Every structure is written in C-alpha cells, then in structure tokens.
Amino acid sequence: MGTTRGVISDKWSMRVLWLTAIGSAVGLYMVAIERQTQNREKMMAEALRAEAEANNSGTNIKQVSKIFRIPSIYNKN
C-alpha cells in the first residue's frame, strides 16, 4: 500500500461535510429566530402606535385590537 500522506480519507471528509451542514443549519435557524423577533417587535410597536392614535382620536379600542390581532386590556372578547 502506498502512503496517503496529505490526503483526507473519506471518513473524515464526510465528517467535515456533516459538520459544515449542521453549522449552516444552526446559522439559518438563528437568523430566522432573529427576524421573527424583529417582526414581532415591529408589529407590537405598530399596534401600540395605533392604539395610542385611537386613544387620541376617540376610535374604539376593540376595533384596533381586532385589526392587529393582539390581546388588549380593553378587549374583553
């Protein structure tokens, strides 16, 4: 048998491939969670802004809560 110096065996190349795939999956998962958190924060900010505007203009709070589908202390449904 000849020397295999400097050559990565199939077993190790598969391990490296799986490690890379798992690392990519973890990275994509973390990005998805971060985007979901940002979207949730944006929706809550918009809902709070709409609720504040509704308080100032006299609009019914229940209507605003139904539009944004958020629980409200004023909405007893």
CYANA upper distance limits for C-alpha pairs under 8 A (distance plus 0.5 A):
  8 ILE  CA     12 TRP  CA      6.87
  8 ILE  CA     13 SER  CA      6.89
  9 SER  CA     13 SER  CA      6.78
 10 ASP  CA     14 MET  CA      6.62
 11 LYS  CA     15 ARG  CA      6.89
 12 TRP  CA     16 VAL  CA      6.67
 13 SER  CA     17 LEU  CA      6.58
 14 MET  CA     18 TRP  CA      6.61
 15 ARG  CA     19 LEU  CA      6.56
 16 VAL  CA     20 THR  CA      6.60
 17 LEU  CA     21 ALA  CA      6.69
 18 TRP  CA     22 ILE  CA      6.56
 19 LEU  CA     23 GLY  CA      6.55
 20 THR  CA     24 SER  CA      6.63
 21 ALA  CA     25 ALA  CA      6.71
 22 ILE  CA     26 VAL  CA      6.68
 23 GLY  CA     27 GLY  CA      6.67
 24 SER  CA     28 LEU  CA      6.67
 25 ALA  CA     29 TYR  CA      6.61
 26 VAL  CA     30 MET  CA      6.72
 27 GLY  CA     31 VAL  CA      6.80
 28 LEU  CA     32 ALA  CA      6.66
 29 TYR  CA     33 ILE  CA      6.73
 30 MET  CA     34 GLU  CA      6.68
 31 VAL  CA     35 ARG  CA      6.68
 32 ALA  CA     36 GLN  CA      6.60
 33 ILE  CA     37 THR  CA      6.66
 34 GLU  CA     38 GLN  CA      6.72
 35 ARG  CA     39 ASN  CA      6.57
 36 GLN  CA     40 ARG  CA      6.62
 37 THR  CA     41 GLU  CA      6.69
 38 GLN  CA     42 LYS  CA      6.64
 39 ASN  CA     43 MET  CA      6.62
 40 ARG  CA     44 MET  CA      6.65
 41 GLU  CA     45 ALA  CA      6.61
 42 LYS  CA     46 GLU  CA      6.67
 43 MET  CA     47 ALA  CA      6.58
 43 MET  CA     68 PHE  CA      8.49
 44 MET  CA     48 LEU  CA      6.54
 45 ALA  CA     49 ARG  CA      6.55
 46 GLU  CA     50 ALA  CA      6.56
 47 ALA  CA     51 GLU  CA      6.53
 47 ALA  CA     64 VAL  CA      8.27
 47 ALA  CA     65 SER  CA      8.28
 47 ALA  CA     68 PHE  CA      6.78
 47 ALA  CA     70 ILE  CA      8.26
 48 LEU  CA     52 ALA  CA      6.58
 49 ARG  CA     53 GLU  CA      6.66
 50 ALA  CA     54 ALA  CA      6.51
 50 ALA  CA     64 VAL  CA      7.47
 51 GLU  CA     55 ASN  CA      6.68
 51 GLU  CA     61 ILE  CA      7.11
 51 GLU  CA     64 VAL  CA      6.98
 51 GLU  CA     65 SER  CA      8.39
 52 ALA  CA     56 ASN  CA      6.81
 53 GLU  CA     57 SER  CA      6.56
 54 ALA  CA     58 GLY  CA      6.07
 54 ALA  CA     59 THR  CA      5.13
 54 ALA  CA     60 ASN  CA      7.28
 54 ALA  CA     61 ILE  CA      7.01
 54 ALA  CA     64 VAL  CA      8.00
 55 ASN  CA     59 THR  CA      7.01
 55 ASN  CA     61 ILE  CA      7.93
 59 THR  CA     63 GLN  CA      8.34
 60 ASN  CA     64 VAL  CA      7.45
 61 ILE  CA     65 SER  CA      6.75
 61 ILE  CA     74 TYR  CA      7.21
 61 ILE  CA     75 ASN  CA      7.76
 62 LYS  CA     66 LYS  CA      6.72
 62 LYS  CA     72 SER  CA      8.45
 62 LYS  CA     74 TYR  CA      7.33
 62 LYS  CA     75 ASN  CA      5.79
 63 GLN  CA     67 ILE  CA      6.79
 64 VAL  CA     68 PHE  CA      6.92
 65 SER  CA     69 ARG  CA      6.13
 65 SER  CA     70 ILE  CA      6.01
 65 SER  CA     71 PRO  CA      7.19
 65 SER  CA     72 SER  CA      6.81
 65 SER  CA     75 ASN  CA      7.51
 66 LYS  CA     70 ILE  CA      7.51
 71 PRO  CA     75 ASN  CA      7.47
 72 SER  CA     76 LYS  CA      8.35
